Amino acid sequence: MTLNMQGLMSQLRSWNDGSRNLAKEGWDYLSRMPRGKHIYSYLIGRYAPYTGTIGALIEELREGHAEVSLKDSPEVRNHLKSIHAVALANLAELTGNIALSYSMPADARFIVSKMEIEYLKKARGKVTGICDCPVPDSSEKKTYLVPVEIYDEGENLVCTAVLHSLVGPKK
């Protein structure tokens, strides 16, 4: 069976009428399939193209929690041969956003209005962003603080971030 990604993206956009949580439904369906996490991560990268530039993999996703990994590669490195600060910021934003997206009511949407980030040490090798976020119980307009920590393979904390995410009703 060949997977037609363009057709799938078109279908997903047509389903986005505001009555469904596609982030949750997509993960719950695809993560059980062989290579489903890769397909889901690819689709998220297509839906948010800048996010897709780092090639991150969504490893775990459940209500209020996400783990997203990023392999060290020349495409995400800086002149010091470590992972670029902006790639880490992108990973932090993806990790927090996907945790929040999965956890929101179907009639809610959000946007990041502010991001605080602190780089603690050079990131080399595979890194993993981990987020344990608040779970919105309604689409009432409210700002949520979404914390993200990024660890290297040696479990050293290399970066922390807090996303200020404004949740509100879908229009």
C-alpha positions in Angstrom: 0.0 0.0 0.0 1.4 3.4 -1.0 0.6 6.3 1.3 -0.4 9.4 -0.6 0.8 12.2 1.7 -0.7 15.1 -0.4 -4.1 13.4 -0.4 -3.9 12.7 3.3 -3.0 16.4 4.0 -5.9 17.5 1.9 -8.2 15.2 3.8 -7.0 16.4 7.2 -7.5 20.0 6.2 -11.1 19.2 5.1 -11.8 17.6 8.5 -10.6 20.7 10.4 -14.0 22.2 10.8 -13.5 23.0 14.5 -15.4 20.0 15.9 -12.5 17.6 16.3 -9.1 17.5 17.9 -7.1 16.3 15.0 -3.8 16.3 16.9 -5.2 13.8 19.3 -7.2 11.7 16.8 -4.2 11.5 14.5 -1.8 10.4 17.2 -4.2 7.9 18.7 -4.6 6.2 15.3 -1.1 6.5 13.8 1.1 5.8 16.8 -0.2 2.2 16.9 0.9 1.5 13.3 4.3 0.5 12.1 6.3 3.7 11.5 3.2 5.6 12.6 5.1 8.0 14.8 7.3 8.9 11.9 4.2 9.5 9.7 2.6 11.6 12.4 5.7 13.6 12.9 6.0 14.2 9.2 2.4 15.3 9.0 2.9 17.8 11.8 5.9 19.1 10.0 3.8 19.6 6.8 1.0 21.2 8.7 3.5 23.6 10.4 6.3 23.8 7.7 8.9 25.8 9.8 8.6 23.2 12.6 9.2 20.5 10.0 12.7 21.9 9.1 14.4 20.3 12.1 13.1 16.7 11.4 12.1 16.0 15.0 10.3 12.8 16.0 7.3 12.7 18.3 8.1 9.8 20.6 5.3 9.9 23.2 2.1 11.8 23.5 -0.7 11.7 26.0 -2.9 14.2 27.8 -0.6 16.8 29.4 2.6 15.1 28.2 4.9 15.0 25.2 8.4 13.7 24.4 10.0 14.8 21.2 13.5 13.9 20.0 15.9 15.6 17.6 18.9 13.9 16.1 22.1 15.9 15.9 22.9 16.5 12.2 24.8 19.1 10.1 21.5 20.7 9.2 20.8 21.7 12.8 24.3 22.6 13.9 26.0 25.9 14.5 29.6 26.9 13.9 30.6 25.4 17.3 29.5 21.9 16.1 26.6 21.8 18.6 22.9 22.0 18.0 21.9 25.6 17.1 20.0 27.6 19.6 17.1 28.2 17.2 16.8 24.5 16.5 16.5 23.9 20.3 13.9 26.7 20.5 12.0 25.1 17.6 12.2 21.7 19.5 10.9 23.3 22.7 8.0 25.0 20.9 7.1 21.8 19.1 7.2 19.7 22.3 5.1 22.2 24.2 2.7 22.8 21.4 2.0 19.2 20.6 1.4 18.4 24.3 -1.1 21.3 24.6 -2.7 20.5 21.2 -3.3 16.9 22.2 -4.8 18.0 25.6 -7.2 20.7 24.5 -11.0 20.4 24.0 -12.0 20.0 20.4 -13.5 23.5 20.3 -10.3 25.2 21.4 -7.2 26.6 19.6 -4.1 28.3 20.8 -1.2 30.5 19.8 2.1 31.1 21.6 2.3 34.7 22.6 5.6 34.6 24.4 8.5 32.2 24.9 11.2 32.3 27.5 14.3 30.1 26.9 17.5 29.4 28.7 20.4 27.6 27.2 22.4 25.8 30.0 25.0 23.9 28.0 26.0 23.0 24.5 23.7 20.3 23.0 25.4 17.5 21.1 24.0 14.2 20.1 20.4 13.3 20.2 18.3 15.5 22.4 14.8 15.0 23.8 12.3 17.7 24.7 9.9 16.7 27.5 6.8 18.6 28.4 4.3 18.2 31.3 1.7 20.9 30.7 -1.6 22.0 32.2 -4.7 20.5 30.6 -7.3 23.1 29.6 -10.8 22.0 30.6 -12.6 24.5 28.3 -12.0 26.8 25.3 -12.3 29.8 27.6 -9.8 32.5 26.7 -6.8 32.0 29.0 -3.0 32.0 29.0 -1.3 28.8 30.0 2.3 28.4 31.0 3.7 25.4 29.2 7.2 24.3 30.5 9.6 22.3 28.4 13.0 20.7 29.3 15.5 19.4 26.8 18.0 16.7 27.8 20.9 15.2 25.9 21.6 11.5 25.7 23.5 11.6 29.0 20.3 12.9 30.7 22.0 16.3 31.2 19.6 19.3 31.1 20.7 21.5 28.2 17.8 23.9 27.8 14.6 25.0 29.5 11.7 26.9 28.0 8.3 28.3 29.0 5.7 28.9 26.3 3.0 31.4 27.1 0.1 29.9 25.1 -3.1 31.8 24.7 -6.0 29.3 24.4 -9.4 30.4 23.1 -12.4 29.1 21.2 -12.2 28.2 17.5 -14.0 30.7 15.4 
